[in-house]
Each structure stands twice: as C-alpha cells, then as structure tokens.
Amino acid sequence: MTLIKSISGIRGTIGGRTNENLTPVDAVKFAAAYGTWLKEYSQKEKLTVVIGRDARLSGEMIQNLVVSTLVGLGIDVIDLGLSTTPTVEIAVPIEKADGGIILTASHNPKQWNALKLLNERGEFLDAEQGAKILTLADKEDFNFVEVDDLGTITKNDSYIDIHIDEVLELSLVDADVIREKKFKVVVDGVNSTGGIAIPKLLEELGVEVVKLYCDPTGHFPHNPEPLKEHLGDICKKVVEEKADFGIVVDPDVDRLAFISNDGEMFGEEYTLVACADYVLGKTKGNTVSNLSSSRALRDVTEKHGGTYEAAAVGEVNVVTKMKANNAIIGGEGNGGIIYPESHYGRDALVGTALFLMLMSERGGTVAELKASYPSYFMSKKKIELTPELDVDALLDAMHNKYKNEEVSTIDGVKIDFPENWVHLRKSNTEPIIRIYTEAKSQAEADGLADRIIDEIKEVAGLS
C-alpha cells in the first residue's frame, strides 16, 4: 500500500494505516491543508472551490470527505459530481471560483485515488504553492470556522455538457464539416467518466458511436493506462465494426489515444503530433512538449514554419513553457493535448475534436495518416541502483561523457544525437534512473537504451 505526497497533490491506495495510504484521515488532512493555503493565498473573505471526480469506486467516499472538510473551513463548494479533469479545469474560471480539486488517480488502477489541486485559473499549482500545502499538512495547524460561518454546497451536474459546448465553439472546430463525413468510432471509456463525455461529444458531431466499457461503474475492465498491451478489446472491436478509428481515454479523460482503422495503435505520442499538425496548418505558431516526448512534434512544427521547445516533464512545466513561448498548442507524449484557446490543461475532448477536423479535411484512413508522419519508436526502461549510490553524480558523469553532443539538464540529462535521443531521469522516491530513448526503429531504440544502461553500470562500478 502506498501514499505519495507531491507538489501536484496527494495520491495513494485506499485502506490501511494513516500516513501510509490514502485513508479518510489523510483525505481530510490534505483537503484542510489546501483550503487553509487557499485562504492565505487568495486573501478573500469568502471562497469558492469546484470539486469533481472520476468514477472510481472510492470516489464518492473521498468526495464527501473533501467537500465536508472545505465546508468546515467556511469555503463554499460547487459539486460537479461525476466529471473529468479538464471539465473541472474549465469550470473554475467560468464559475469565478478560487480553486478546484479533481478526485482522480488518473491512469492508476482502481485501488488508487488522489486529490489534484487547481488555482483560480483552473491550472495545476506550481512547485512553490504545492510545497506550502505539504508543509501545512505536516503541521496539521488548521482553524475551522464556527457553525454560523460554515460553507455551502451547490450541486451542478451540467458541466460535461457545458464543456462540450465550449469545444464546439472553438474557432478551428466546425461541427458541420465533421457531420458530413459520417464517421463511425469505437469508444473505450474504461467504465469511467470518459464513457459519458466522449460519446456525448461525438454524438453532437454526428459521429456513429460504438460504446465499449462506457458505463461509469468504476470497475475498470482492464489496466486503465491507455497503452497497447491493455487495449486488445478495442483493437479487435474497431476491425469487427469496420469503424474509422477507435478512441481510448484514461479514467479522468486528460489522456487520449487512437486506434487506427486496421486495429493497430495510432500511438499515444502521435496524438499530439496529429492535433498540432491540424492546428499549425491553420494558424502559424510554436509548440511545446516535455523532454520525453517524441521528436516527431518538432519535425511537424518545423514543417509548418514554427519553433518547437522542450519543457521539463510535468504538465505545469509544459504550461509554463507554453506561456513563455506563446505556443498555440502543446502537451505531453502520453496523449495529453493542451490547447490554450480552450484552457491550459490536458483535454481529451479538445483533442478528439481537433483530430476529427484533421481527418475530415485530409481524407484517407487513420492508418494512412499515421504513415504520413515521421516514423519514430520509443523505449522506456529503468536501472535499479543500490541506495548508497549517488544518482546525481551518475547523471553528471553521463553528462560529461556526452558533453560534445546536444545536452539538456533542465530535467535529468537528455542527450540529443543526430538520429536519436536518450533521456535519463532519476526517481524522487527510490534509487532508480529511468531511461527513455527514441530512434528510427524499435531495435535501435532498445539497443540505445541497453547501451546507456551498460554505461551507467560501468560508471557506477556495477558491471
């Protein structure tokens, strides 16, 4: 069982002992820390916070605890009930709220849950703000209000519809163009809120929807991370139904993956590439993704005359870099689309609409679209080290070994070679170095990762 406290929130497994798992006590403590921080941060007499959750089994319990804690602090709550992460993100500024909390463990299995924390713009907190909340939680120095000053609860279950309306109103989304194509799409909603939101959006766009695991029971039918090894059912279903493609989202609907018409993975890395290709073809501008994302985004951006920049891993880092570079689209290679015209958060609904526009205008099949992009293959491995080893020193040694190459140290060590790259990142919780590589073939990517692992072992004296 696990409890992970980080600047982006708190996540853990349900049950067990306090301070070791996400128990009711821990949920209350961190909700109180967030509410206490928000009072100090906003300097307002009366605060409002938007709350939404995915469909996982512990969601209602955690939601009741968090909502009641905020009410006890004198904070008014707008309860969206079953929702998505991007839906809560757009609701915060629409409601002129002071913050938001999404109760979801994203792609983690059903025994996990989490509190994801937002500011008044509906964006994730930065490192400094997150650190203050962790300090407040450790101190447990909370001051709850007296009975006459308790907050109120307002329920509003219309926000998925509002979110869909917002997507349909985007300047680069033309519902009539999509309707004319009469697409047929299979949707795997992993029995969470994507099973509500994505089919509703598609139906508004005139798409014939074949639903697979779209009942929001929280009983995930497979590992909810949208990776190839978990998606055999939808890959088979797309072919059986002779569908144009398939859509897979994670439980909180901020990650988006497509299945090509031939039942093969379009590739999470290429979700952002395709959406950026469409947007950049209509609007000149720049892009941002994180250091571990595919080089294909850089290639597509430069093809359209734009500039690509890489940010440290983490959505808040990508958003910061996007704002600094005036990027018109960005995100992460895990299928996360950030489109600032909508909001600064990963949004599978926005990504779905942009992809449908691309397919409507370009024609052909999804498999043909994938074949038109630069072909890259990724490898993701790790090396476990003994606790006494200095991981930072090992990374420095690898930096020095390749100092004549193009090297970035903004997040671990990333070495860009002419034909491939490797990104080395240390774990914050255990003596592990994660090795991400990308190359023009899977064999080359795997071979590069294995070579780097051998070199790290040699430097560490483990070979």
Beta strands, then each sheet from edge to edge (+ up, - down):
strand 1: 3-6
strand 2: 9-13
strand 3: 48-53
strand 4: 76-82
strand 5: 99-103
strand 6: 112-118
strand 7: 153-155
strand 8: 184-188
strand 9: 208-212
strand 10: 245-249
strand 11: 256-259
strand 12: 286-290
strand 13: 308-311
strand 14: 327-332
strand 15: 336-338
strand 16: 377-384
strand 17: 406-408
strand 18: 413-416
strand 19: 421-426
strand 20: 432-439
sheet 1: 1+ 2- 6+ 5- 3- 4- 7-
sheet 2: 9+ 8+ 10+ 11-
sheet 3: 13+ 12+ 14+ 15-
sheet 4: 16+ 20- 19+ 18- 17+
end
